[in-house]
Amino acid sequence: MKYTDWGLIDYNEAWEKQELIFNDTINRKKNNLPTENNLIFCEHPHVYTLGKSGKEQNMLLNMIQLQAKNATFVHTNRGGDITYHGPGQLVGYPIFDLDRLGVGLKQYIHKIEEAIINMLKMYGVESGRLDGATGVWLDADNKKARKICAIGVRSSHFVTMHGFALNVNTQLEYFNYINPCGFVDKGVTSMQKELGKEVDMEEVKINLRSEIEKQFAVVIL
């Protein structure tokens, strides 16, 4: 599996680069050529993205207010509703050929969630899943439920794109301007908030790559 770090990159630029890899992978599959699994990490400037099943009313700011927050708004083709991306948030774009990995789409999402849950445990942050929702949550079984990682995926011919957004040192106030993932009664959190200190992003990347390797039984180069 190939690993690439795009650093801080505009959301639309990252989307275009993903599409190129995604489409090339699908074309190679159609022509019975070998495919490559790509794991991409990055961060984005302030941006709100709305999934194809999302509702615009979950965006609580108008365009002028967005500009005042130095944020943009993008309709995207992933699953899920609205979410926020910004500096201090680790965004992962796994462009995987699931056939080659021997997993289905539900199992793929479960493995990504499990890798994040296990990585958070390294830092003493206990997390899990919320029934009826994707992503990784804290205190999912009570009124304190809050999301630490959102997941939104697009899949075609068992090739994936888009992925997950893990709040590491994220500016959480930006979530106040949306109903995150369509929820009006759930909160959001970050590793920094839970631990009471800033977290080393590069260390998180290393630890999460290791957990993804374990979940998919691959070597990431």
C-alpha positions as CSV (number, residue, x, y, z in Angstrom):
1,M,0.0,0.0,0.0
2,K,1.3,3.4,-1.0
3,Y,1.3,6.3,1.5
4,T,1.3,9.9,0.5
5,D,1.0,13.1,2.7
6,W,-0.4,16.1,0.8
7,G,0.1,18.4,3.8
8,L,-2.3,21.4,3.9
9,I,-4.2,21.4,0.6
10,D,-7.3,23.1,-0.7
11,Y,-10.3,20.8,-0.6
12,N,-11.2,21.0,-4.3
13,E,-7.6,20.4,-5.3
14,A,-7.5,17.3,-3.2
15,W,-10.8,16.2,-4.6
16,E,-9.5,16.5,-8.2
17,K,-6.3,14.6,-7.3
18,Q,-8.4,11.9,-5.6
19,E,-10.6,11.5,-8.7
20,L,-7.6,11.0,-11.0
21,I,-6.3,8.1,-8.8
22,F,-9.8,6.7,-8.2
23,N,-10.7,6.7,-12.0
24,D,-7.3,5.3,-12.9
25,T,-7.8,2.4,-10.4
26,I,-11.2,1.6,-11.8
27,N,-9.9,1.7,-15.4
28,R,-7.1,-0.7,-14.4
29,K,-9.6,-3.0,-12.8
30,K,-11.8,-3.0,-15.9
31,N,-8.8,-3.9,-18.1
32,N,-7.6,-6.6,-15.7
33,L,-4.4,-4.7,-14.9
34,P,-2.9,-4.7,-11.4
35,T,-4.1,-1.9,-9.1
36,E,-2.5,0.0,-6.3
37,N,-4.0,0.8,-2.9
38,N,-3.3,4.4,-1.8
39,L,-3.6,5.9,1.6
40,I,-3.5,9.7,1.6
41,F,-3.3,12.0,4.6
42,C,-3.8,15.7,4.5
43,E,-5.3,18.8,6.2
44,H,-7.6,21.4,4.6
45,P,-8.1,25.1,5.1
46,H,-11.5,25.9,6.7
47,V,-14.2,24.3,4.5
48,Y,-17.7,22.8,5.0
49,T,-18.6,19.9,2.7
50,L,-22.1,18.6,2.0
51,G,-22.5,15.0,1.0
52,K,-24.9,13.9,-1.8
53,S,-27.6,12.9,0.8
54,G,-27.1,16.0,2.9
55,K,-29.5,18.9,3.6
56,E,-28.3,22.5,3.0
57,Q,-30.3,23.7,6.0
58,N,-27.7,22.0,8.2
59,M,-25.3,24.8,7.1
60,L,-26.2,27.6,9.5
61,L,-24.2,30.4,7.9
62,N,-24.8,32.3,4.7
63,M,-22.1,33.0,2.1
64,I,-21.1,36.4,3.6
65,Q,-20.8,34.9,7.0
66,L,-18.7,32.0,5.6
67,Q,-16.3,34.5,4.1
68,A,-16.0,36.3,7.4
69,K,-14.9,33.0,9.0
70,N,-12.4,32.5,6.1
71,A,-14.3,29.3,5.2
72,T,-15.7,27.9,2.0
73,F,-18.7,25.6,1.2
74,V,-18.5,22.7,-1.3
75,H,-21.1,20.2,-2.6
76,T,-19.3,16.9,-2.8
77,N,-20.0,13.4,-4.0
78,R,-19.3,11.4,-0.9
79,G,-22.0,9.8,1.3
80,G,-23.2,11.5,4.5
81,D,-24.4,14.9,5.4
82,I,-22.5,18.1,6.2
83,T,-19.1,18.2,8.0
84,Y,-16.3,20.6,8.6
85,H,-12.6,20.3,7.7
86,G,-9.9,22.6,8.9
87,P,-6.3,22.9,10.1
88,G,-5.5,20.5,13.0
89,Q,-7.8,17.9,11.6
90,L,-6.3,14.7,10.1
91,V,-8.1,13.9,6.9
92,G,-7.6,10.4,5.4
93,Y,-8.4,9.5,1.8
94,P,-8.0,5.7,1.4
95,I,-8.3,4.9,-2.3
96,F,-8.5,1.2,-1.9
97,D,-9.4,-1.7,-4.3
98,L,-11.5,-3.6,-1.9
99,D,-11.5,-6.7,-4.1
100,R,-7.7,-6.8,-3.8
101,L,-7.9,-6.4,0.0
102,G,-10.7,-9.1,0.2
103,V,-13.2,-6.9,2.1
104,G,-16.7,-5.6,1.4
105,L,-17.7,-1.9,1.8
106,K,-19.3,-2.4,5.3
107,Q,-16.3,-4.3,6.5
108,Y,-14.0,-1.6,5.1
109,I,-15.7,1.1,7.0
110,H,-15.7,-1.1,10.2
111,K,-11.9,-1.6,9.8
112,I,-11.3,2.1,9.3
113,E,-13.3,2.8,12.5
114,E,-11.5,0.1,14.4
115,A,-8.1,1.4,13.4
116,I,-9.1,4.9,14.7
117,I,-10.6,3.4,17.9
118,N,-7.4,1.5,18.6
119,M,-5.2,4.4,17.8
120,L,-7.1,6.7,20.2
121,K,-6.7,4.0,22.9
122,M,-3.0,4.5,22.7
123,Y,-3.6,8.0,24.0
124,G,-6.0,6.9,26.7
125,V,-9.1,8.1,24.8
126,E,-11.8,5.4,25.0
127,S,-14.1,5.5,21.9
128,G,-16.5,3.4,20.0
129,R,-19.5,3.4,17.6
130,L,-22.9,4.9,17.7
131,D,-25.8,2.7,16.5
132,G,-27.2,3.9,13.2
133,A,-24.3,6.2,12.5
134,T,-20.8,5.9,11.0
135,G,-17.7,7.4,12.5
136,V,-16.0,7.2,15.9
137,W,-17.7,8.5,19.0
138,L,-17.1,9.0,22.7
139,D,-19.7,8.1,25.3
140,A,-21.9,6.8,22.5
141,D,-24.3,5.1,24.9
142,N,-25.4,8.2,26.8
143,K,-26.4,11.9,26.5
144,K,-22.7,13.0,26.4
145,A,-22.3,11.4,23.0
146,R,-19.8,13.4,20.9
147,K,-18.1,12.6,17.6
148,I,-14.3,12.6,17.3
149,C,-14.1,11.2,13.7
150,A,-16.5,11.6,10.8
151,I,-16.5,9.1,7.9
152,G,-18.0,9.7,4.4
153,V,-17.1,7.4,1.5
154,R,-17.8,7.1,-2.2
155,S,-17.4,3.7,-3.8
156,S,-17.6,2.4,-7.4
157,H,-16.5,-1.0,-8.7
158,F,-15.4,-1.8,-5.2
159,V,-12.9,1.1,-5.3
160,T,-13.2,3.7,-2.5
161,M,-12.5,7.4,-2.2
162,H,-13.1,10.2,0.3
163,G,-12.7,8.8,3.8
164,F,-12.4,10.1,7.3
165,A,-11.8,13.3,9.3
166,L,-10.2,12.9,12.7
167,N,-10.3,15.8,15.1
168,V,-6.8,16.0,16.5
169,N,-6.1,19.7,17.3
170,T,-9.2,21.0,15.4
171,Q,-10.8,24.4,16.1
172,L,-14.1,23.0,17.3
173,E,-15.9,26.4,17.3
174,Y,-16.3,25.9,13.5
175,F,-18.7,23.1,14.2
176,N,-21.0,25.6,15.9
177,Y,-22.1,26.8,12.5
178,I,-23.5,23.5,11.3
179,N,-25.6,20.6,12.4
180,P,-22.6,18.1,12.2
181,C,-23.5,15.2,10.0
182,G,-27.1,16.2,10.3
183,F,-27.3,15.7,14.1
184,V,-28.8,18.5,16.2
185,D,-28.5,16.7,19.6
186,K,-24.9,15.4,19.5
187,G,-21.6,17.2,20.2
188,V,-18.1,17.0,18.6
189,T,-14.8,16.8,20.3
190,S,-11.1,16.4,19.5
191,M,-8.0,14.6,20.9
192,Q,-6.8,18.0,22.2
193,K,-10.0,18.7,24.0
194,E,-10.2,15.3,25.6
195,L,-6.5,15.2,26.7
196,G,-6.3,18.9,27.7
197,K,-3.2,19.5,25.5
198,E,-2.1,19.8,21.9
199,V,-1.3,16.5,20.3
200,D,1.7,15.8,18.0
201,M,0.0,15.4,14.5
202,E,3.0,13.6,13.0
203,E,2.9,11.0,15.8
204,V,-0.8,10.5,15.3
205,K,-0.2,9.9,11.6
206,I,2.5,7.2,12.4
207,N,0.3,5.5,14.9
208,L,-2.8,5.5,12.7
209,R,-0.9,4.2,9.7
210,S,0.3,1.3,11.9
211,E,-3.2,0.5,13.0
212,I,-4.5,0.6,9.4
213,E,-1.7,-1.8,8.4
214,K,-2.9,-4.2,11.1
215,Q,-6.6,-3.9,10.2
216,F,-6.0,-4.6,6.4
217,A,-3.0,-6.9,6.9
218,V,-0.8,-4.8,4.6
219,V,2.5,-3.0,4.6
220,I,2.3,0.7,4.0
221,L,5.3,2.2,2.1
